[in-house]
Amino acid sequence: MPLVNVKLIEGVFSQDHKQEMIRRMTDIMADLEGEHMRPVTVVIIEEVKSGDWGIGGKAISSADVKALAKMK
């Protein structure tokens, strides 16, 4: 039974976005391993407190991630 664990900084993604992630991750596992894996694929989204995630020695906040997203 596949287990997909997604970690996100809290406050960045809406509930709708997280639901879409769950659906798409499940779709990917079913595409890779076969449709018989869909009903047993578990996707867990864990949100890490803003500021408790670090990149390159610097704590990253939800505001930092949102600012990066606007740069696209």
PyMOL Python script that loads the backbone (N, CA, C, O; Angstrom):
from pymol import cmd

cmd.read_pdbstr("""\
ATOM      1  N   MET A   1       0.849  -1.166   0.000  1.00  0.00           N
ATOM      2  CA  MET A   1       0.000   0.000   0.000  1.00  0.00           C
ATOM      3  C   MET A   1       0.898   1.233   0.000  1.00  0.00           C
ATOM      4  O   MET A   1       1.643   1.446   0.957  1.00  0.00           O
ATOM      5  N   PRO A   2       0.843   2.058  -1.064  1.00  0.00           N
ATOM      6  CA  PRO A   2       1.684   3.250  -1.141  1.00  0.00           C
ATOM      7  C   PRO A   2       1.269   4.309  -0.126  1.00  0.00           C
ATOM      8  O   PRO A   2       0.084   4.533   0.120  1.00  0.00           O
ATOM      9  N   LEU A   3       2.274   4.949   0.451  1.00  0.00           N
ATOM     10  CA  LEU A   3       2.054   6.059   1.362  1.00  0.00           C
ATOM     11  C   LEU A   3       2.835   7.245   0.821  1.00  0.00           C
ATOM     12  O   LEU A   3       4.059   7.191   0.697  1.00  0.00           O
ATOM     13  N   VAL A   4       2.119   8.315   0.499  1.00  0.00           N
ATOM     14  CA  VAL A   4       2.735   9.542  -0.010  1.00  0.00           C
ATOM     15  C   VAL A   4       2.607  10.585   1.091  1.00  0.00           C
ATOM     16  O   VAL A   4       1.500  10.908   1.524  1.00  0.00           O
ATOM     17  N   ASN A   5       3.742  11.109   1.541  1.00  0.00           N
ATOM     18  CA  ASN A   5       3.743  12.098   2.612  1.00  0.00           C
ATOM     19  C   ASN A   5       4.212  13.427   2.035  1.00  0.00           C
ATOM     20  O   ASN A   5       5.334  13.539   1.543  1.00  0.00           O
ATOM     21  N   VAL A   6       3.343  14.434   2.100  1.00  0.00           N
ATOM     22  CA  VAL A   6       3.640  15.761   1.562  1.00  0.00           C
ATOM     23  C   VAL A   6       3.750  16.721   2.739  1.00  0.00           C
ATOM     24  O   VAL A   6       2.837  16.816   3.559  1.00  0.00           O
ATOM     25  N   LYS A   7       4.863  17.428   2.819  1.00  0.00           N
ATOM     26  CA  LYS A   7       5.042  18.408   3.894  1.00  0.00           C
ATOM     27  C   LYS A   7       4.995  19.805   3.288  1.00  0.00           C
ATOM     28  O   LYS A   7       5.655  20.093   2.290  1.00  0.00           O
ATOM     29  N   LEU A   8       4.205  20.656   3.911  1.00  0.00           N
ATOM     30  CA  LEU A   8       3.998  22.028   3.444  1.00  0.00           C
ATOM     31  C   LEU A   8       4.144  22.986   4.610  1.00  0.00           C
ATOM     32  O   LEU A   8       3.955  22.601   5.763  1.00  0.00           O
ATOM     33  N   ILE A   9       4.477  24.222   4.317  1.00  0.00           N
ATOM     34  CA  ILE A   9       4.447  25.251   5.349  1.00  0.00           C
ATOM     35  C   ILE A   9       2.997  25.676   5.533  1.00  0.00           C
ATOM     36  O   ILE A   9       2.296  25.974   4.566  1.00  0.00           O
ATOM     37  N   GLU A  10       2.556  25.700   6.783  1.00  0.00           N
ATOM     38  CA  GLU A  10       1.149  26.023   7.054  1.00  0.00           C
ATOM     39  C   GLU A  10       0.796  27.419   6.553  1.00  0.00           C
ATOM     40  O   GLU A  10       1.624  28.329   6.539  1.00  0.00           O
ATOM     41  N   GLY A  11      -0.465  27.552   6.143  1.00  0.00           N
ATOM     42  CA  GLY A  11      -0.966  28.851   5.730  1.00  0.00           C
ATOM     43  C   GLY A  11      -0.646  29.245   4.305  1.00  0.00           C
ATOM     44  O   GLY A  11      -0.938  30.370   3.901  1.00  0.00           O
ATOM     45  N   VAL A  12      -0.051  28.346   3.529  1.00  0.00           N
ATOM     46  CA  VAL A  12       0.302  28.684   2.153  1.00  0.00           C
ATOM     47  C   VAL A  12      -0.761  28.172   1.184  1.00  0.00           C
ATOM     48  O   VAL A  12      -1.172  28.894   0.276  1.00  0.00           O
ATOM     49  N   PHE A  13      -1.205  26.942   1.369  1.00  0.00           N
ATOM     50  CA  PHE A  13      -2.144  26.310   0.447  1.00  0.00           C
ATOM     51  C   PHE A  13      -3.545  26.243   1.050  1.00  0.00           C
ATOM     52  O   PHE A  13      -3.717  25.973   2.239  1.00  0.00           O
ATOM     53  N   SER A  14      -4.539  26.495   0.200  1.00  0.00           N
ATOM     54  CA  SER A  14      -5.933  26.413   0.640  1.00  0.00           C
ATOM     55  C   SER A  14      -6.351  24.946   0.765  1.00  0.00           C
ATOM     56  O   SER A  14      -5.654  24.048   0.292  1.00  0.00           O
ATOM     57  N   GLN A  15      -7.481  24.723   1.398  1.00  0.00           N
ATOM     58  CA  GLN A  15      -8.018  23.372   1.514  1.00  0.00           C
ATOM     59  C   GLN A  15      -8.292  22.782   0.127  1.00  0.00           C
ATOM     60  O   GLN A  15      -8.074  21.591  -0.096  1.00  0.00           O
ATOM     61  N   ASP A  16      -8.764  23.604  -0.791  1.00  0.00           N
ATOM     62  CA  ASP A  16      -9.004  23.139  -2.164  1.00  0.00           C
ATOM     63  C   ASP A  16      -7.703  22.696  -2.837  1.00  0.00           C
ATOM     64  O   ASP A  16      -7.675  21.673  -3.521  1.00  0.00           O
ATOM     65  N   HIS A  17      -6.631  23.460  -2.645  1.00  0.00           N
ATOM     66  CA  HIS A  17      -5.335  23.084  -3.217  1.00  0.00           C
ATOM     67  C   HIS A  17      -4.850  21.762  -2.635  1.00  0.00           C
ATOM     68  O   HIS A  17      -4.334  20.908  -3.356  1.00  0.00           O
ATOM     69  N   LYS A  18      -5.019  21.602  -1.336  1.00  0.00           N
ATOM     70  CA  LYS A  18      -4.571  20.363  -0.690  1.00  0.00           C
ATOM     71  C   LYS A  18      -5.387  19.172  -1.184  1.00  0.00           C
ATOM     72  O   LYS A  18      -4.838  18.089  -1.385  1.00  0.00           O
ATOM     73  N   GLN A  19      -6.676  19.358  -1.380  1.00  0.00           N
ATOM     74  CA  GLN A  19      -7.504  18.280  -1.926  1.00  0.00           C
ATOM     75  C   GLN A  19      -7.056  17.908  -3.336  1.00  0.00           C
ATOM     76  O   GLN A  19      -7.031  16.731  -3.696  1.00  0.00           O
ATOM     77  N   GLU A  20      -6.706  18.906  -4.122  1.00  0.00           N
ATOM     78  CA  GLU A  20      -6.205  18.651  -5.473  1.00  0.00           C
ATOM     79  C   GLU A  20      -4.881  17.889  -5.426  1.00  0.00           C
ATOM     80  O   GLU A  20      -4.658  16.993  -6.239  1.00  0.00           O
ATOM     81  N   MET A  21      -4.009  18.232  -4.492  1.00  0.00           N
ATOM     82  CA  MET A  21      -2.749  17.503  -4.327  1.00  0.00           C
ATOM     83  C   MET A  21      -3.017  16.031  -4.008  1.00  0.00           C
ATOM     84  O   MET A  21      -2.389  15.140  -4.578  1.00  0.00           O
ATOM     85  N   ILE A  22      -3.948  15.791  -3.099  1.00  0.00           N
ATOM     86  CA  ILE A  22      -4.289  14.415  -2.723  1.00  0.00           C
ATOM     87  C   ILE A  22      -4.798  13.651  -3.941  1.00  0.00           C
ATOM     88  O   ILE A  22      -4.395  12.512  -4.178  1.00  0.00           O
ATOM     89  N   ARG A  23      -5.673  14.268  -4.701  1.00  0.00           N
ATOM     90  CA  ARG A  23      -6.223  13.612  -5.891  1.00  0.00           C
ATOM     91  C   ARG A  23      -5.132  13.308  -6.905  1.00  0.00           C
ATOM     92  O   ARG A  23      -5.062  12.202  -7.441  1.00  0.00           O
ATOM     93  N   ARG A  24      -4.285  14.291  -7.165  1.00  0.00           N
ATOM     94  CA  ARG A  24      -3.244  14.108  -8.180  1.00  0.00           C
ATOM     95  C   ARG A  24      -2.177  13.106  -7.747  1.00  0.00           C
ATOM     96  O   ARG A  24      -1.703  12.316  -8.564  1.00  0.00           O
ATOM     97  N   MET A  25      -1.799  13.130  -6.485  1.00  0.00           N
ATOM     98  CA  MET A  25      -0.811  12.152  -5.995  1.00  0.00           C
ATOM     99  C   MET A  25      -1.373  10.736  -6.114  1.00  0.00           C
ATOM    100  O   MET A  25      -0.654   9.801  -6.465  1.00  0.00           O
ATOM    101  N   THR A  26      -2.648  10.589  -5.821  1.00  0.00           N
ATOM    102  CA  THR A  26      -3.291   9.286  -5.962  1.00  0.00           C
ATOM    103  C   THR A  26      -3.327   8.870  -7.426  1.00  0.00           C
ATOM    104  O   THR A  26      -3.057   7.715  -7.755  1.00  0.00           O
ATOM    105  N   ASP A  27      -3.663   9.820  -8.312  1.00  0.00           N
ATOM    106  CA  ASP A  27      -3.657   9.543  -9.753  1.00  0.00           C
ATOM    107  C   ASP A  27      -2.282   9.068 -10.224  1.00  0.00           C
ATOM    108  O   ASP A  27      -2.180   8.116 -10.998  1.00  0.00           O
ATOM    109  N   ILE A  28      -1.233   9.732  -9.754  1.00  0.00           N
ATOM    110  CA  ILE A  28       0.130   9.362 -10.158  1.00  0.00           C
ATOM    111  C   ILE A  28       0.445   7.937  -9.732  1.00  0.00           C
ATOM    112  O   ILE A  28       0.992   7.166 -10.521  1.00  0.00           O
ATOM    113  N   MET A  29       0.113   7.577  -8.508  1.00  0.00           N
ATOM    114  CA  MET A  29       0.393   6.218  -8.031  1.00  0.00           C
ATOM    115  C   MET A  29      -0.394   5.196  -8.844  1.00  0.00           C
ATOM    116  O   MET A  29       0.134   4.136  -9.180  1.00  0.00           O
ATOM    117  N   ALA A  30      -1.635   5.497  -9.159  1.00  0.00           N
ATOM    118  CA  ALA A  30      -2.446   4.576  -9.967  1.00  0.00           C
ATOM    119  C   ALA A  30      -1.875   4.463 -11.386  1.00  0.00           C
ATOM    120  O   ALA A  30      -1.875   3.379 -11.970  1.00  0.00           O
ATOM    121  N   ASP A  31      -1.394   5.573 -11.936  1.00  0.00           N
ATOM    122  CA  ASP A  31      -0.771   5.536 -13.265  1.00  0.00           C
ATOM    123  C   ASP A  31       0.502   4.701 -13.265  1.00  0.00           C
ATOM    124  O   ASP A  31       0.759   3.951 -14.206  1.00  0.00           O
ATOM    125  N   LEU A  32       1.291   4.831 -12.217  1.00  0.00           N
ATOM    126  CA  LEU A  32       2.568   4.115 -12.135  1.00  0.00           C
ATOM    127  C   LEU A  32       2.406   2.631 -11.809  1.00  0.00           C
ATOM    128  O   LEU A  32       3.055   1.780 -12.418  1.00  0.00           O
ATOM    129  N   GLU A  33       1.548   2.332 -10.858  1.00  0.00           N
ATOM    130  CA  GLU A  33       1.467   0.973 -10.319  1.00  0.00           C
ATOM    131  C   GLU A  33       0.225   0.202 -10.740  1.00  0.00           C
ATOM    132  O   GLU A  33       0.134  -1.004 -10.510  1.00  0.00           O
ATOM    133  N   GLY A  34      -0.725   0.886 -11.350  1.00  0.00           N
ATOM    134  CA  GLY A  34      -1.955   0.230 -11.777  1.00  0.00           C
ATOM    135  C   GLY A  34      -3.150   0.697 -10.965  1.00  0.00           C
ATOM    136  O   GLY A  34      -3.026   1.089  -9.805  1.00  0.00           O
ATOM    137  N   GLU A  35      -4.306   0.646 -11.603  1.00  0.00           N
ATOM    138  CA  GLU A  35      -5.549   1.123 -10.981  1.00  0.00           C
ATOM    139  C   GLU A  35      -5.874   0.379  -9.687  1.00  0.00           C
ATOM    140  O   GLU A  35      -6.540   0.924  -8.806  1.00  0.00           O
ATOM    141  N   HIS A  36      -5.414  -0.844  -9.573  1.00  0.00           N
ATOM    142  CA  HIS A  36      -5.711  -1.622  -8.362  1.00  0.00           C
ATOM    143  C   HIS A  36      -5.090  -0.985  -7.111  1.00  0.00           C
ATOM    144  O   HIS A  36      -5.475  -1.324  -5.992  1.00  0.00           O
ATOM    145  N   MET A  37      -4.132  -0.067  -7.293  1.00  0.00           N
ATOM    146  CA  MET A  37      -3.492   0.605  -6.159  1.00  0.00           C
ATOM    147  C   MET A  37      -4.250   1.841  -5.683  1.00  0.00           C
ATOM    148  O   MET A  37      -4.015   2.323  -4.575  1.00  0.00           O
ATOM    149  N   ARG A  38      -5.165   2.362  -6.520  1.00  0.00           N
ATOM    150  CA  ARG A  38      -5.891   3.582  -6.144  1.00  0.00           C
ATOM    151  C   ARG A  38      -6.595   3.461  -4.784  1.00  0.00           C
ATOM    152  O   ARG A  38      -6.423   4.340  -3.940  1.00  0.00           O
ATOM    153  N   PRO A  39      -7.378   2.404  -4.544  1.00  0.00           N
ATOM    154  CA  PRO A  39      -8.115   2.371  -3.280  1.00  0.00           C
ATOM    155  C   PRO A  39      -7.242   2.173  -2.037  1.00  0.00           C
ATOM    156  O   PRO A  39      -7.710   2.358  -0.913  1.00  0.00           O
ATOM    157  N   VAL A  40      -5.987   1.799  -2.237  1.00  0.00           N
ATOM    158  CA  VAL A  40      -5.125   1.581  -1.069  1.00  0.00           C
ATOM    159  C   VAL A  40      -3.992   2.599  -0.976  1.00  0.00           C
ATOM    160  O   VAL A  40      -3.090   2.453  -0.151  1.00  0.00           O
ATOM    161  N   THR A  41      -4.037   3.627  -1.819  1.00  0.00           N
ATOM    162  CA  THR A  41      -3.020   4.686  -1.772  1.00  0.00           C
ATOM    163  C   THR A  41      -3.406   5.696  -0.695  1.00  0.00           C
ATOM    164  O   THR A  41      -4.508   6.245  -0.696  1.00  0.00           O
ATOM    165  N   VAL A  42      -2.477   5.924   0.214  1.00  0.00           N
ATOM    166  CA  VAL A  42      -2.689   6.868   1.311  1.00  0.00           C
ATOM    167  C   VAL A  42      -1.846   8.107   1.038  1.00  0.00           C
ATOM    168  O   VAL A  42      -0.651   8.001   0.760  1.00  0.00           O
ATOM    169  N   VAL A  43      -2.466   9.280   1.116  1.00  0.00           N
ATOM    170  CA  VAL A  43      -1.745  10.541   0.964  1.00  0.00           C
ATOM    171  C   VAL A  43      -1.955  11.336   2.254  1.00  0.00           C
ATOM    172  O   VAL A  43      -3.085  11.601   2.662  1.00  0.00           O
ATOM    173  N   ILE A  44      -0.850  11.706   2.878  1.00  0.00           N
ATOM    174  CA  ILE A  44      -0.909  12.488   4.110  1.00  0.00           C
ATOM    175  C   ILE A  44      -0.258  13.833   3.848  1.00  0.00           C
ATOM    176  O   ILE A  44       0.877  13.903   3.377  1.00  0.00           O
ATOM    177  N   ILE A  45      -0.976  14.890   4.154  1.00  0.00           N
ATOM    178  CA  ILE A  45      -0.408  16.229   4.049  1.00  0.00           C
ATOM    179  C   ILE A  45      -0.143  16.721   5.461  1.00  0.00           C
ATOM    180  O   ILE A  45      -1.049  16.811   6.289  1.00  0.00           O
ATOM    181  N   GLU A  46       1.109  17.033   5.715  1.00  0.00           N
ATOM    182  CA  GLU A  46       1.509  17.554   7.016  1.00  0.00           C
ATOM    183  C   GLU A  46       1.922  19.006   6.840  1.00  0.00           C
ATOM    184  O   GLU A  46       2.703  19.340   5.949  1.00  0.00           O
ATOM    185  N   GLU A  47       1.397  19.854   7.692  1.00  0.00           N
ATOM    186  CA  GLU A  47       1.772  21.261   7.623  1.00  0.00           C
ATOM    187  C   GLU A  47       2.740  21.572   8.764  1.00  0.00           C
ATOM    188  O   GLU A  47       2.495  21.260   9.930  1.00  0.00           O
ATOM    189  N   VAL A  48       3.843  22.196   8.376  1.00  0.00           N
ATOM    190  CA  VAL A  48       4.881  22.585   9.319  1.00  0.00           C
ATOM    191  C   VAL A  48       4.646  24.046   9.690  1.00  0.00           C
ATOM    192  O   VAL A  48       4.351  24.873   8.828  1.00  0.00           O
ATOM    193  N   LYS A  49       4.775  24.351  10.955  1.00  0.00           N
ATOM    194  CA  LYS A  49       4.544  25.715  11.436  1.00  0.00           C
ATOM    195  C   LYS A  49       5.436  26.704  10.678  1.00  0.00           C
ATOM    196  O   LYS A  49       6.621  26.450  10.464  1.00  0.00           O
ATOM    197  N   SER A  50       4.852  27.820  10.283  1.00  0.00           N
ATOM    198  CA  SER A  50       5.590  28.871   9.594  1.00  0.00           C
ATOM    199  C   SER A  50       6.804  29.273  10.429  1.00  0.00           C
ATOM    200  O   SER A  50       6.684  29.561  11.620  1.00  0.00           O
ATOM    201  N   GLY A  51       7.967  29.287   9.793  1.00  0.00           N
ATOM    202  CA  GLY A  51       9.202  29.621  10.492  1.00  0.00           C
ATOM    203  C   GLY A  51       9.968  28.406  10.984  1.00  0.00           C
ATOM    204  O   GLY A  51      11.130  28.523  11.372  1.00  0.00           O
ATOM    205  N   ASP A  52       9.325  27.224  10.974  1.00  0.00           N
ATOM    206  CA  ASP A  52       9.979  25.988  11.415  1.00  0.00           C
ATOM    207  C   ASP A  52      10.556  25.196  10.251  1.00  0.00           C
ATOM    208  O   ASP A  52      10.927  24.034  10.420  1.00  0.00           O
ATOM    209  N   TRP A  53      10.635  25.796   9.093  1.00  0.00           N
ATOM    210  CA  TRP A  53      11.158  25.176   7.875  1.00  0.00           C
ATOM    211  C   TRP A  53      12.348  26.019   7.459  1.00  0.00           C
ATOM    212  O   TRP A  53      12.240  27.243   7.393  1.00  0.00           O
ATOM    213  N   GLY A  54      13.456  25.404   7.182  1.00  0.00           N
ATOM    214  CA  GLY A  54      14.635  26.178   6.817  1.00  0.00           C
ATOM    215  C   GLY A  54      15.235  25.741   5.494  1.00  0.00           C
ATOM    216  O   GLY A  54      15.234  24.557   5.158  1.00  0.00           O
ATOM    217  N   ILE A  55      15.741  26.697   4.756  1.00  0.00           N
ATOM    218  CA  ILE A  55      16.449  26.438   3.503  1.00  0.00           C
ATOM    219  C   ILE A  55      17.736  27.253   3.540  1.00  0.00           C
ATOM    220  O   ILE A  55      17.713  28.462   3.767  1.00  0.00           O
ATOM    221  N   GLY A  56      18.853  26.578   3.316  1.00  0.00           N
ATOM    222  CA  GLY A  56      20.134  27.275   3.285  1.00  0.00           C
ATOM    223  C   GLY A  56      20.479  27.986   4.572  1.00  0.00           C
ATOM    224  O   GLY A  56      21.148  29.019   4.552  1.00  0.00           O
ATOM    225  N   GLY A  57      20.033  27.448   5.688  1.00  0.00           N
ATOM    226  CA  GLY A  57      20.350  28.033   6.986  1.00  0.00           C
ATOM    227  C   GLY A  57      19.438  29.162   7.418  1.00  0.00           C
ATOM    228  O   GLY A  57      19.680  29.799   8.443  1.00  0.00           O
ATOM    229  N   LYS A  58      18.377  29.421   6.637  1.00  0.00           N
ATOM    230  CA  LYS A  58      17.448  30.513   6.961  1.00  0.00           C
ATOM    231  C   LYS A  58      16.045  29.956   7.143  1.00  0.00           C
ATOM    232  O   LYS A  58      15.562  29.183   6.315  1.00  0.00           O
ATOM    233  N   ALA A  59      15.392  30.355   8.235  1.00  0.00           N
ATOM    234  CA  ALA A  59      14.003  29.950   8.463  1.00  0.00           C
ATOM    235  C   ALA A  59      13.110  30.607   7.416  1.00  0.00           C
ATOM    236  O   ALA A  59      13.264  31.784   7.090  1.00  0.00           O
ATOM    237  N   ILE A  60      12.178  29.817   6.900  1.00  0.00           N
ATOM    238  CA  ILE A  60      11.264  30.300   5.859  1.00  0.00           C
ATOM    239  C   ILE A  60       9.855  30.373   6.438  1.00  0.00           C
ATOM    240  O   ILE A  60       9.403  29.448   7.113  1.00  0.00           O
ATOM    241  N   SER A  61       9.174  31.466   6.171  1.00  0.00           N
ATOM    242  CA  SER A  61       7.803  31.645   6.654  1.00  0.00           C
ATOM    243  C   SER A  61       6.812  31.464   5.510  1.00  0.00           C
ATOM    244  O   SER A  61       7.192  31.395   4.342  1.00  0.00           O
ATOM    245  N   SER A  62       5.547  31.389   5.868  1.00  0.00           N
ATOM    246  CA  SER A  62       4.509  31.296   4.838  1.00  0.00           C
ATOM    247  C   SER A  62       4.524  32.550   3.960  1.00  0.00           C
ATOM    248  O   SER A  62       4.258  32.462   2.761  1.00  0.00           O
ATOM    249  N   ALA A  63       4.826  33.699   4.532  1.00  0.00           N
ATOM    250  CA  ALA A  63       4.907  34.945   3.747  1.00  0.00           C
ATOM    251  C   ALA A  63       6.038  34.854   2.715  1.00  0.00           C
ATOM    252  O   ALA A  63       5.896  35.330   1.589  1.00  0.00           O
ATOM    253  N   ASP A  64       7.168  34.236   3.107  1.00  0.00           N
ATOM    254  CA  ASP A  64       8.276  34.059   2.171  1.00  0.00           C
ATOM    255  C   ASP A  64       7.854  33.197   0.984  1.00  0.00           C
ATOM    256  O   ASP A  64       8.172  33.515  -0.162  1.00  0.00           O
ATOM    257  N   VAL A  65       7.142  32.112   1.256  1.00  0.00           N
ATOM    258  CA  VAL A  65       6.709  31.212   0.195  1.00  0.00           C
ATOM    259  C   VAL A  65       5.709  31.905  -0.728  1.00  0.00           C
ATOM    260  O   VAL A  65       5.778  31.762  -1.948  1.00  0.00           O
ATOM    261  N   LYS A  66       4.788  32.652  -0.140  1.00  0.00           N
ATOM    262  CA  LYS A  66       3.810  33.388  -0.955  1.00  0.00           C
ATOM    263  C   LYS A  66       4.501  34.427  -1.839  1.00  0.00           C
ATOM    264  O   LYS A  66       4.097  34.637  -2.982  1.00  0.00           O
ATOM    265  N   ALA A  67       5.538  35.076  -1.313  1.00  0.00           N
ATOM    266  CA  ALA A  67       6.280  36.057  -2.104  1.00  0.00           C
ATOM    267  C   ALA A  67       6.992  35.374  -3.264  1.00  0.00           C
ATOM    268  O   ALA A  67       7.028  35.915  -4.369  1.00  0.00           O
ATOM    269  N   LEU A  68       7.557  34.196  -3.029  1.00  0.00           N
ATOM    270  CA  LEU A  68       8.207  33.441  -4.096  1.00  0.00           C
ATOM    271  C   LEU A  68       7.207  33.040  -5.177  1.00  0.00           C
ATOM    272  O   LEU A  68       7.523  33.084  -6.365  1.00  0.00           O
ATOM    273  N   ALA A  69       6.005  32.651  -4.766  1.00  0.00           N
ATOM    274  CA  ALA A  69       4.983  32.242  -5.719  1.00  0.00           C
ATOM    275  C   ALA A  69       4.576  33.387  -6.623  1.00  0.00           C
ATOM    276  O   ALA A  69       4.238  33.160  -7.785  1.00  0.00           O
ATOM    277  N   LYS A  70       4.599  34.604  -6.123  1.00  0.00           N
ATOM    278  CA  LYS A  70       4.226  35.773  -6.924  1.00  0.00           C
ATOM    279  C   LYS A  70       5.274  36.110  -7.962  1.00  0.00           C
ATOM    280  O   LYS A  70       4.979  36.834  -8.913  1.00  0.00           O
ATOM    281  N   MET A  71       6.503  35.602  -7.809  1.00  0.00           N
ATOM    282  CA  MET A  71       7.586  35.893  -8.734  1.00  0.00           C
ATOM    283  C   MET A  71       7.439  35.147 -10.059  1.00  0.00           C
ATOM    284  O   MET A  71       8.097  35.496 -11.039  1.00  0.00           O
ATOM    285  N   LYS A  72       6.590  34.134 -10.099  1.00  0.00           N
ATOM    286  CA  LYS A  72       6.430  33.327 -11.321  1.00  0.00           C
ATOM    287  C   LYS A  72       6.069  34.171 -12.502  1.00  0.00           C
ATOM    288  O   LYS A  72       5.899  33.650 -13.604  1.00  0.00           O
TER     289      LYS A  72
END
""", "prot")
cmd.dss("prot")
cmd.show_as("cartoon", "prot")
cmd.util.cbc("prot")
cmd.orient("prot")
